[in-house]
Amino acid sequence: GAYLLRRHRADGFRRALQYFTEATARDPRFALAWAGLGQAAVGLIGLAAFPDASLVTTARAAATRELGIDAELASAHGVEAFPAFAIDRDFARADRAVLTALRYAPADAYVHHRYAWQLMFAGRFDEAESAFEAAVTLDPLDPGVRTHQGLLWFYRRQYARACRHFERVLEIEPASIVARVLHASALLNGDDPAAALAGFQAIADEWPDDSIGALGVVQALALLGRRPQSRAAFDAMLARFGIDRIGPYRLAIAHARMGDADAAFAALDRAAALSDMNLVCLAVDPSFDSLRDLPQWRAALARYRLPDIDPR
C-alpha cells in the first residue's frame, strides 16, 4: 500500500485503499495503516473533478483514528490538514495541523509537500518555494512533489518556466495525466493556445473518460477567438459527461474563458455549496483572471473564505 501511494495514480490509490482497509480490519490499533488509509483517500480526492463525500469522510475518520492511537504521528496531522484546508477552507486550522506534523517529523517529505501545497494556494509563494525544496530534497524521486512544484511557477504566472518544469516531469512519468494537463495549461496561459489546443485534444483522445481534456479544448478555442466552436465544444462536453461528472469548478473555468461572468460565479457558488475541493485554488488560479476586476470578485472570495490576493 505504501508503495502504491508513491505512484500517484488513481488505480494505485484505489488498490492502496483496499490494502490499508484490510490492514486496519486485521489490526485496528495499527496507526500506520490508518495513516495510509487517510493518505490514499486524500490522493483520490485530489485527482477527482468533484469530491466524493465518502472519501472525505474516510480521510477525516482515518486521521481521527490515527491521532487516537498515536498523537505524535506526523502523517496523521498531515491528513487532518487536508480536509481542513481544501474542504473547510480553514487555513489557520490547517496550518496548525501541518506545523504540528513538522514538529514531530521535520524530515518527513509528505508533510513538507502538504505544507507547500497549502502555502501555494494561500498565495504565500516564497514560503511555498522553500517548502517544496525541502520536500524534493528529502524525496527527490517522488513525481507528485515535482509535479506540484511546477504548479508554483504556473500560479506565479511564470509560464515558460512552468512548461520546462512539466516537460522534465514528463520525461520521468510520461503517462502522468496531471503533468500533461498542467503542461497544456501553461501553454494556454503562456500565449500559445494553438499548442495548448493540440495538447488538450490529445489528452481528450487518450483519456476519454475524464472531462479535463474536453475542458481544455473549450478554453483553448475561446482564447483563440473561435467563440462558436468553443460554445459547441462546451455543449458537447456537457452532453457527454453531465454536469455532475464535470464538477462545478471546471464548469466555472469554462464559463470564465467563454466570457460569461454570471455563469462562472453561479458555478463557483455551487462549488462552494457542494464542498468542491478545487475551489481552494480560486484565489491564485489564472483561469479566472478575467473576473478579478469585477465587483463580484472580492465578495465571492470573502463568501468562500479565501484570501483576497492578486497574484497577477
N, C-alpha and C positions, 0 to 999 in steps of 0.2 A: 504493500500500500504506500509506503514512504517513497519507494522508487517511482511509482506511478504518479504521485503528486508532482514530482520534479519534471514530468513530461509536459505539463501544462496543456493537456489536450482533454477535450470533453469526454472521450471514451475512457481515458485514463482516470479522470476524476470519478466517473461513474463506477468503474471497477474498484478504485480505491475506497469509495464509499461503501461498497459491499464488503470488502475485506475488513475495514475498520468497524463496521456494524457487527460483523461476526465476532471480531475480537472483543468488543465491549459486551456482547452477549455471553461469551465464554468467561470473561473476567471483568465484571462491572467496576472493579477498582483499578483498572489499568489506565492510568492517566494519559499515557502517550497515545493509546488507541482513541480516547476521546479527542485528543488534540488533532490526530489525523482525520477523524470524522468531521470535526469542525472545519479544518483546512480544505477538505475535499468539497464540502458543501459551499464554502466561500468561493472556491475555484469555479464551480459550476455556475453559481450566481453571476460571477464576473464575466462569464462567456456568453450569457444569455441576453437576448434583446429585451427581455422583460423578466423581472424577478419571480421565481417560483416561491410562493409563500411557504410551502412545506420545507424548502431548503433553508429559508431564512429562520424558520422555527428550529430546524435541526442545528444550524450554526449557533444560535443563541443557547439552546439546551446543552449542546456539547461543551460550550465554554463554561456554563454554569456547573456541569458535572466535573469538568477538569479542575476548576478552581475549588470545588468542594473536596476534592481528593488531594490536590497539591496547589496551594495558593501561590507558590513561587515558581510555577511552571510558566515560562515566558510565552510559549505558544498559545496558552490559554488566554492570556491577556491580549495577545495579538489577534486571536479570533474574536474575542469580545469587542475589540475596537472596530471591527468591520461593520457590523450592523449599526453600531452607534454612529459611525461616520456616514456610511453610504445609504442607510435606510432611514435612520432617525435624524440625520444631519445635525447631530450634537457634537460639534467639533471639539469642544472643551473636554467632554467625557471621553471621546476617542483618543485625544492627546494624552490624557491621564493614563488610559489603559496601555498605550504603547510605551510611554515613558516608564511605567511600572515594569513592563516587559523588558525594556532595555536595562533597567536597574538589576534585574535578576539574571539577564543573559546578554551582556554587552557585545558578545561575539556571535550573536545569532543573526545570520543573514536574512532569514524570513522576517524578523522583527524590524530590521533596518529597512527592508523592502516595504513593509507595511507602513512604516513611518514616512518614508519618502513619498509613497503614493498619497497619503493624507496631506502632506505639506504641499504637494504639487497642485492638488485640486483646491487648496485654500489660497493659492496664489503666492505661496512662500517659496519662490523658485530657488533662491540661493541656498536656503536650508535643505530643500529637496535635493538639490545637486549634491550636497555633501552626504546626505543620507544614501543616495543611490551609489555614490562612490564607495561608501563603506560596505554596502551590500555586495557590490561587484567584487571588491577586494576579498571579502570573506567567502564568496561563492562565484568565482569567475565563469563557471560553466552553466549557470542557470539561465536558460533562454528567456524565461519570464521576466527576470530582473532586467536583462538587457533590453528587452522589448519596451518595458515601461520606462526605462531610462531615456529611450528615444522620444517618448511622449513629452518629456520635459522640453526638448527643443521644439517640438511641434506646438506646445502651448505657449512657448516664448516667441512664437512666430518666426523662428529661425528654420524655415522650411528646407532650405538646401542642406543644412547640417542634419536635419531630421531624416531626409531622404538617404543621405550617405550612411547614417546610423542603421536605418532599417535594411539597407542593402547588405550591410555586414551581418546583421542578424539572419537574413535570408540565406546567406552563404552557409551558415551553420544549420539552420532549420528551414529549408526551402518549402516545406509543407505547411508552415505556420500561417493560418488564415489571418490571425491577428496582425502579424507583421506585414502581410500582403496588403491588408486593408489600410493599415496606417501609412505604408509607403505610398499607396494610391492617394490617400487623403492629403499627405504632404505635397504631392504633385498638384493636387486640386487647388489647395490653398496657396501654393507657390507659383501661381500664374501659368500652369501648364495643364489646363483642363482637358486638352485633347489627349495627352498621355494618360491622364487620370481616367478618362473615359475608356480607353483601351484596357487599362488595368482592372477597372471595376467590372467591365464586361467579361473579362477572363475569369474573375472571381465568381461572377454570377453563373458562368457556364460550368465551372469546376465544383462549386458548392451550391447546387440548385435548391437545396432545402433551407438555405439561410437567406434572409432578405437583405443582408448587408451589401451584397454586390449590386442588387437592383436599386437599393437606396443610393449608392454611389453613382450609378448611371443617371438617375434623376438629377442629382446635384450637378454632375459634370455638364449635362445637356443644358441645364439652367444657366450655368456660368459661361457656357459657350454662346449664350443668347438664343438658343434654339428652344424657345418657350413652348410652342405647340408640342414638339417632340418630348420635352420634359414632362409636360402635363400628361401626355399619352403614356409615358413610361411610368409615371406615378399611378395612374388609374390601373395600369396592368399589374403593377406591384400590389396594389390594394386588392384587386380581384383575385390574384394568385395566392397571396399569403393571408389575407384577412387582417383586420385592424389589431386583433389581439396578438397574432404571431409577429407582427412588425414591432409593436411596442410604441407607446406614446412619445417617448423621447426621440426615436428615429423618425416618427411622423412629423414631429416639430421641426427637426432638421430639414426635412423635405419641404415643408411649407415655408420656412425661412429662406431657403435657397430660391424658391419659386416666387418670392416676394409677397407672400400672403401672411403679413404680420399677425393679423387677428387669429387666423387658424393656427399659427405657430404658438401663440400664447395660450390658446384654448387647449392645444395638445400638451403643453407644459403643465397647465393646471391639472390635466388628467394624470400626467406622470406623477405629480406630487400627491394627488389623491390616492393613487394606486401604489405608492411607495416604490416607484421605479428607481432603482439604484443609480441609473445613468444620469439622473437629474443632478447628482453631486458634481458632475463635470461642467455644469452650465456656466459658472462664473468665469471660467478660463477658456471655454470651447470656442474656437474661431468660426465654427459653423453658424454662430448666432451674432457675428459682428454687425450684421445689417440691422439688428434690433437694438443695439446698445445705446443709440442716441434717441430712441423713442421714449416718451414719458412713462410708458407702462413698464419699462425695463427695471428700474430701481425698485418699483413697488413689487414687481414679481420676485426679485432677489430677496427682499425682506419677507415676503409671504412664504418663500420656500426655505427660509433660514440659511441663506447662502451669503458669502462675503461680497460686499459692494466694492469690486475692484474692476479696473480696466487694464488688461494685460496687453493691449494693442501697442 
